Amino acid sequence: MNLAWGDEKTQSFTTNIGLITSNGPHGHNIMACEWTHYVSYAPALIVLAIRTHKATYKNIIASKEFGINIAAEEHSNISPVAGNNSGHDVDKIKVLEELGVNFYKAKKIDVLMIQGASMNAECKLIKTVDVGDHPLLIGEIVNISHEIKSPLLYHQTKYFKVGERIPKPPQEYLDKIKTLVEKYKR
């Protein structure tokens, strides 16, 4: 089965906005990557899904490194530049700098990082995996920092912020689950 880009059936997912920074044949670049997830604590690994024609993909393949900047709530102004333009055609870093976005040089790799992101991770590419139309790029974190800021959320092509906390079920319900799990252990 194939799904079209933007198919409403795929819009039930809620994700963060990974602002991926890179440097390579296309110079310093940034892209918005909805598919940015950590997949391992030890070693610390993060996976991206990026199409092969993207300038960011080409930069990462050439340099074997990339930055991940998890957008904070106040970064909704970055995604329209980073996600709706191509690094093949536009110097998105310069556009964002003129819009007041502050970048800093990464400590262990040769990319720019976004000041004030919820999380900044510097990664070395360790593996690519060809799956579907978005190959996976797996990076090992070599440096990480964070600020106590809520991440920008993305759902149904709109931005949201973390809202009201939903409580876990009451303790008596959790105790019932535990009892039933013991009852039905294999």
C-alpha positions as CSV (number, residue, x, y, z in Angstrom):
1,M,0.0,0.0,0.0
2,N,1.2,3.5,-0.7
3,L,0.0,6.8,0.9
4,A,0.2,10.2,-0.7
5,W,2.2,13.0,0.9
6,G,-0.3,14.9,3.1
7,D,-2.8,12.1,3.2
8,E,-5.1,12.9,6.1
9,K,-5.0,9.3,7.3
10,T,-1.4,9.8,8.3
11,Q,-2.1,13.0,10.3
12,S,-2.9,11.2,13.6
13,F,0.7,11.3,14.5
14,T,2.1,14.0,16.8
15,T,5.8,14.7,16.5
16,N,8.4,17.2,17.5
17,I,10.1,19.5,15.0
18,G,13.7,18.4,14.5
19,L,15.7,21.3,13.0
20,I,18.5,19.5,11.4
21,T,21.7,21.5,10.7
22,S,24.5,20.3,8.4
23,N,27.5,21.5,6.5
24,G,29.0,20.1,3.4
25,P,28.8,20.5,-0.4
26,H,25.7,22.8,0.0
27,G,27.4,24.9,2.8
28,H,25.8,25.4,6.2
29,N,22.1,24.4,6.0
30,I,19.0,23.7,8.1
31,M,15.9,21.7,7.4
32,A,12.8,20.9,9.4
33,C,12.5,17.2,9.9
34,E,9.3,15.8,11.4
35,W,10.8,12.3,11.6
36,T,13.5,12.8,14.2
37,H,13.5,10.3,17.1
38,Y,16.0,8.9,19.6
39,V,16.2,5.1,19.3
40,S,18.8,4.1,21.9
41,Y,20.2,5.3,25.2
42,A,23.4,3.2,25.2
43,P,24.9,4.1,22.8
44,A,22.9,7.3,22.4
45,L,21.4,7.1,19.0
46,I,19.0,9.3,17.1
47,V,17.4,8.5,13.7
48,L,16.3,10.9,11.0
49,A,14.3,10.0,7.9
50,I,15.3,12.3,5.0
51,R,14.8,12.0,1.2
52,T,18.0,11.5,-0.8
53,H,17.5,14.6,-3.1
54,K,17.5,17.0,-0.1
55,A,20.6,19.3,0.4
56,T,20.7,18.2,4.0
57,Y,20.9,14.5,3.1
58,K,23.8,15.2,0.7
59,N,25.6,17.3,3.3
60,I,25.2,14.6,5.9
61,I,26.4,11.8,3.6
62,A,29.5,13.9,2.6
63,S,30.4,15.1,6.1
64,K,29.2,12.2,8.2
65,E,27.8,14.5,10.9
66,F,24.7,16.6,11.7
67,G,23.1,18.7,14.4
68,I,19.7,18.1,15.8
69,N,17.9,21.1,17.4
70,I,14.5,20.2,18.9
71,A,12.4,23.4,18.3
72,A,11.1,25.1,21.4
73,E,7.7,26.7,21.4
74,E,9.1,30.0,20.3
75,H,10.7,28.5,17.2
76,S,7.5,28.3,15.1
77,N,9.1,31.1,13.1
78,I,12.0,28.8,12.0
79,S,10.1,25.9,10.5
80,P,8.5,27.8,7.6
81,V,12.0,28.8,6.4
82,A,13.8,25.6,7.2
83,G,11.0,23.3,5.9
84,N,9.5,25.2,2.9
85,N,12.7,26.1,1.1
86,S,15.5,24.0,-0.4
87,G,19.1,24.4,0.6
88,H,19.9,23.9,-3.1
89,D,18.3,27.3,-3.9
90,V,18.3,29.4,-0.7
91,D,20.8,30.2,2.1
92,K,18.3,29.4,4.8
93,I,20.9,30.2,7.6
94,K,21.3,33.8,6.3
95,V,17.5,34.2,6.0
96,L,17.0,33.0,9.6
97,E,19.9,35.2,10.9
98,E,18.2,38.2,9.3
99,L,15.0,37.2,11.0
100,G,16.8,37.2,14.4
101,V,17.5,33.5,14.9
102,N,20.8,33.0,16.8
103,F,23.2,30.2,15.8
104,Y,26.4,29.0,17.5
105,K,29.2,26.7,16.4
106,A,28.9,23.2,17.6
107,K,31.6,22.0,20.0
108,K,32.5,18.6,18.4
109,I,31.3,18.8,14.8
110,D,31.4,21.4,12.1
111,V,27.8,22.6,12.0
112,L,25.8,25.5,13.4
113,M,23.4,24.9,16.3
114,I,20.3,26.9,17.2
115,Q,20.5,28.9,20.4
116,G,17.6,28.4,22.7
117,A,16.3,25.0,21.4
118,S,14.7,22.6,23.7
119,M,17.6,20.2,23.0
120,N,20.8,20.4,20.9
121,A,22.5,17.2,19.9
122,E,25.7,16.9,17.8
123,C,25.8,13.6,16.0
124,K,28.2,11.5,13.9
125,L,26.6,9.5,11.2
126,I,27.1,5.8,11.9
127,K,24.7,4.1,9.5
128,T,22.2,4.6,6.7
129,V,19.3,2.2,6.1
130,D,17.3,2.2,2.9
131,V,13.7,1.8,3.7
132,G,10.8,3.2,1.6
133,D,11.0,6.7,0.2
134,H,12.8,8.2,3.2
135,P,16.2,6.5,4.0
136,L,17.1,6.4,7.7
137,L,20.2,8.2,8.9
138,I,21.3,7.0,12.3
139,G,23.6,9.2,14.3
140,E,25.5,8.7,17.5
141,I,25.3,11.7,19.9
142,V,28.8,13.1,20.6
143,N,27.6,16.1,22.5
144,I,24.2,17.1,23.9
145,S,22.7,20.0,25.9
146,H,19.2,21.1,26.7
147,E,17.2,24.0,28.1
148,I,14.1,23.7,30.2
149,K,11.8,24.6,27.4
150,S,8.7,22.9,26.1
151,P,9.2,21.5,22.6
152,L,7.1,22.7,19.7
153,L,4.6,19.9,18.7
154,Y,3.4,19.2,15.2
155,H,0.0,17.6,14.5
156,Q,-2.3,17.7,11.4
157,T,0.1,20.2,9.8
158,K,-0.3,22.7,12.7
159,Y,1.9,23.7,15.6
160,F,0.9,23.1,19.2
161,K,2.5,23.5,22.6
162,V,2.5,21.0,25.5
163,G,-0.8,21.6,27.4
164,E,-2.6,20.2,30.3
165,R,-1.1,17.1,31.9
166,I,-3.4,14.1,31.7
167,P,-3.2,12.1,34.9
168,K,-2.4,8.4,34.9
169,P,-5.2,6.0,35.9
170,P,-5.9,5.8,39.7
171,Q,-3.7,3.4,41.8
172,E,-6.6,0.9,42.3
173,Y,-6.8,0.5,38.5
174,L,-3.0,0.1,38.2
175,D,-3.2,-2.5,40.9
176,K,-5.9,-4.3,38.9
177,I,-3.7,-4.3,35.8
178,K,-0.8,-5.8,37.8
179,T,-3.1,-8.5,39.2
180,L,-4.4,-9.4,35.7
181,V,-0.9,-9.4,34.2
182,E,0.1,-11.9,36.9
183,K,-3.0,-14.0,36.2
184,Y,-2.3,-14.2,32.5
185,K,1.5,-14.6,32.5
186,R,2.6,-17.3,30.1
